Amino acid sequence: MATIQFSSTRDDAIVTTWAALAGTDNGSPFRVPSSADLTFQVTGTFGGATCTLQGSNDGTNWHTLTAKSGTSGMAYTSAAV
């Protein structure tokens, strides 16, 4: 398992990318302290993998995020917004 570093650009939006995530890799944390409500897009070739979005208030204890709609377990096996 590798931790993949992100690249980020800022213009009218913040675009953060973790390139070449595979199988059991983790994306390095990306902090957005002033944005409690975000929209995100998941893209790529999943090949049976699952992308799970997690958040942490302390950078140590990570938990799967809950969608604003109340849907728990933000985990994706295909592209989504």
KAVEN-V779220 format. One record per pair of residues at least 24 apart in sequence whose ideal C-beta (glycine too) atoms are under 7 Angstrom apart, sorted by the first residue. I is the first residue (numbers start at 0). J is the second residue. Records with the same first field share a line. If there is no record, write none. Layout:
BEGIN
I = J / J
END
This chain:
BEGIN
0 = 24 / 25
2 = 27
3 = 27
5 = 29
22 = 48
28 = 58
36 = 67
40 = 80
41 = 75 / 78 / 79
42 = 78
45 = 76 / 77
49 = 74 / 75 / 76
50 = 74 / 75
END
